[in-house]
Amino acid sequence: MKHHFSAEVNEYRSTYHTILDEMIRGMTRAHLTDSISQNFIRQMIPHHRAAIEMSQNILRCTDNPELTKIAEQIVAEQTRSIENMRQIECTCAGLRNSRRELCAYQSRMNRIMRTMFTQMHTARATGRVNCDFIREMIPHHMGAIRMSSLTLKQRICPELIPILQAIITSQECGVCQMQALARSLRCER
């Protein structure tokens, strides 16, 4: 079924898909090394950058104060997380993993990413940008939770552990906030 949206909604959707495609390229084409810690950082930075840009995209369109707060929080938290990951990347690159560890980890990581990419690409578009953003961002956050949880189970540099824990905590909180807002906005309709 073809939707006819307003120019503002079409611009929002076009920008979203451009950001999503850029994120997918950044995550799937990241230069991987023999360090799970460094590989996580190299794949998570484009993921976080996309969340920042997607949040800035909705901030141009929304007048909902709750969603504005959520989007501003995403920008602040993920900007800080990128800075933290960049600070430790060189140190973490020193902890190398075996080929077996790397293959098993990356296979699971790729499955998580494919699921997230599919869910974000197929998020239902209604033309209600507040609801559309929530439908797009929840799988993005769930992907970060799953990727971080997987990485915590690996042999990684100690400096990465609090960053992973912070990602999980903030993204779980964000999912709960967005689910509650979706209910109040009646996004299921």
C-alpha positions as CSV (number, residue, x, y, z in Angstrom):
1,M,0.0,0.0,0.0
2,K,1.5,3.4,-1.1
3,H,1.4,6.1,1.5
4,H,1.0,9.8,0.7
5,F,2.8,11.8,3.4
6,S,3.4,15.5,3.8
7,A,6.6,17.0,2.6
8,E,7.9,17.3,6.2
9,V,7.2,13.6,6.8
10,N,8.8,12.6,3.5
11,E,11.9,14.6,4.4
12,Y,12.0,13.0,7.9
13,R,11.7,9.5,6.3
14,S,14.3,10.2,3.6
15,T,16.8,11.4,6.2
16,Y,16.1,8.4,8.4
17,H,16.8,6.0,5.6
18,T,20.0,7.8,4.6
19,I,21.2,7.7,8.2
20,L,20.2,4.0,8.5
21,D,22.0,3.1,5.2
22,E,25.2,4.9,6.4
23,M,25.0,3.1,9.7
24,I,24.8,-0.3,8.0
25,R,27.7,0.5,5.8
26,G,29.8,1.8,8.8
27,M,29.0,-1.3,10.9
28,T,29.4,-3.9,8.2
29,R,32.5,-2.4,6.5
30,A,34.4,-1.6,9.8
31,H,38.0,-2.7,9.6
32,L,38.1,-5.6,12.0
33,T,41.2,-6.7,13.8
34,D,42.3,-9.5,16.1
35,S,40.8,-7.8,19.1
36,I,37.1,-8.3,20.1
37,S,37.4,-5.1,22.2
38,Q,38.6,-3.0,19.3
39,N,36.1,-4.6,16.9
40,F,33.2,-3.8,19.2
41,I,34.3,-0.2,19.4
42,R,34.7,0.1,15.6
43,Q,31.2,-1.3,15.0
44,M,29.5,0.5,17.8
45,I,30.7,4.0,17.0
46,P,28.7,4.2,13.6
47,H,25.8,2.7,15.5
48,H,25.9,5.4,18.1
49,R,26.5,8.1,15.5
50,A,23.3,7.0,13.7
51,A,21.3,7.2,16.9
52,I,22.6,10.8,17.4
53,E,21.7,11.8,13.8
54,M,18.3,10.0,14.0
55,S,17.5,11.9,17.2
56,Q,18.5,15.2,15.7
57,N,16.2,14.3,12.7
58,I,13.2,13.8,15.0
59,L,14.1,17.0,17.0
60,R,13.5,19.0,13.8
61,C,10.0,17.6,13.5
62,T,8.6,16.9,17.0
63,D,6.8,19.2,19.4
64,N,6.2,16.4,21.9
65,P,8.1,17.4,25.1
66,E,8.6,13.8,26.2
67,L,10.0,12.7,22.9
68,T,12.2,15.8,22.8
69,K,13.6,14.8,26.2
70,I,14.2,11.2,25.1
71,A,15.9,12.4,21.8
72,E,18.1,14.9,23.7
73,Q,19.1,12.2,26.2
74,I,20.1,9.9,23.3
75,V,22.3,12.6,21.8
76,A,24.0,13.3,25.1
77,E,24.5,9.7,26.2
78,Q,25.7,8.4,22.9
79,T,28.0,11.3,22.3
80,R,29.6,10.7,25.7
81,S,29.8,6.9,24.9
82,I,31.6,7.6,21.6
83,E,34.1,9.8,23.4
84,N,34.7,7.1,26.0
85,M,35.2,4.4,23.4
86,R,37.6,6.6,21.4
87,Q,39.7,7.2,24.6
88,I,40.2,3.5,25.2
89,E,40.4,2.1,21.7
90,C,44.2,2.1,21.4
91,T,44.6,0.5,24.9
92,C,41.9,-2.1,24.1
93,A,43.6,-3.0,20.8
94,G,46.4,-4.6,22.8
95,L,44.2,-7.4,24.1
96,R,44.1,-9.9,21.2
97,N,41.8,-12.8,20.8
98,S,42.2,-16.2,19.2
99,R,40.9,-16.8,15.7
100,R,38.3,-19.2,17.2
101,E,37.1,-16.5,19.7
102,L,36.9,-13.9,16.9
103,C,35.0,-16.1,14.5
104,A,32.5,-17.3,17.1
105,Y,32.0,-13.7,18.3
106,Q,31.7,-12.1,14.9
107,S,29.2,-14.7,13.7
108,R,26.9,-13.9,16.7
109,M,27.5,-10.2,16.3
110,N,26.5,-10.4,12.6
111,R,23.3,-12.2,13.4
112,I,22.4,-9.5,15.9
113,M,23.2,-6.8,13.4
114,R,21.2,-8.4,10.6
115,T,18.1,-8.7,12.8
116,M,18.5,-5.0,13.9
117,F,19.0,-3.8,10.3
118,T,15.9,-5.7,9.1
119,Q,13.7,-4.5,12.0
120,M,14.8,-0.9,11.4
121,H,14.3,-1.1,7.6
122,T,10.8,-2.6,8.0
123,A,9.6,-0.4,10.9
124,R,6.0,0.6,10.0
125,A,5.6,4.1,8.6
126,T,2.4,5.8,9.5
127,G,3.3,9.4,8.8
128,R,3.0,10.1,12.6
129,V,6.7,10.9,13.0
130,N,6.7,10.6,16.8
131,C,5.4,7.0,16.5
132,D,7.6,6.3,13.5
133,F,10.7,7.4,15.4
134,I,9.8,5.2,18.4
135,R,9.3,2.2,16.1
136,E,12.6,2.8,14.5
137,M,14.7,3.5,17.6
138,I,13.5,0.6,19.8
139,P,15.1,-2.0,17.6
140,H,18.2,0.2,17.4
141,H,18.4,0.3,21.2
142,M,17.7,-3.5,21.4
143,G,20.5,-4.1,19.0
144,A,22.9,-2.2,21.2
145,I,21.8,-4.1,24.3
146,R,22.3,-7.4,22.6
147,M,25.7,-6.5,21.1
148,S,26.9,-5.1,24.4
149,S,25.6,-8.2,26.3
150,L,27.4,-10.5,23.9
151,T,30.6,-8.6,24.2
152,L,30.5,-8.6,28.0
153,K,30.7,-12.5,27.8
154,Q,34.0,-12.3,25.8
155,R,37.6,-11.9,26.9
156,I,37.8,-8.1,26.6
157,C,39.9,-5.3,28.0
158,P,38.7,-4.2,31.5
159,E,38.3,-0.5,30.4
160,L,35.5,-1.6,28.0
161,I,33.4,-3.3,30.7
162,P,31.9,-0.1,32.3
163,I,31.1,1.3,28.9
164,L,29.2,-1.8,27.9
165,Q,27.4,-1.8,31.2
166,A,26.5,1.9,30.7
167,I,25.2,1.2,27.2
168,I,23.0,-1.7,28.5
169,T,21.6,0.4,31.3
170,S,20.9,3.5,29.3
171,Q,19.4,1.6,26.3
172,E,17.1,-0.5,28.5
173,C,15.9,2.7,30.2
174,G,15.4,4.3,26.8
175,V,13.4,1.3,25.5
176,C,11.1,1.5,28.6
177,Q,10.6,5.3,28.1
178,M,9.8,4.9,24.4
179,Q,7.4,2.0,25.0
180,A,5.5,4.0,27.7
181,L,5.4,7.0,25.3
182,A,4.2,4.8,22.5
183,R,1.3,3.6,24.7
184,S,0.4,7.2,25.6
185,L,0.5,8.3,22.0
186,R,-1.4,5.2,20.9
187,C,1.2,4.3,18.4
188,E,-0.2,0.8,17.9
189,R,-2.9,2.3,15.8
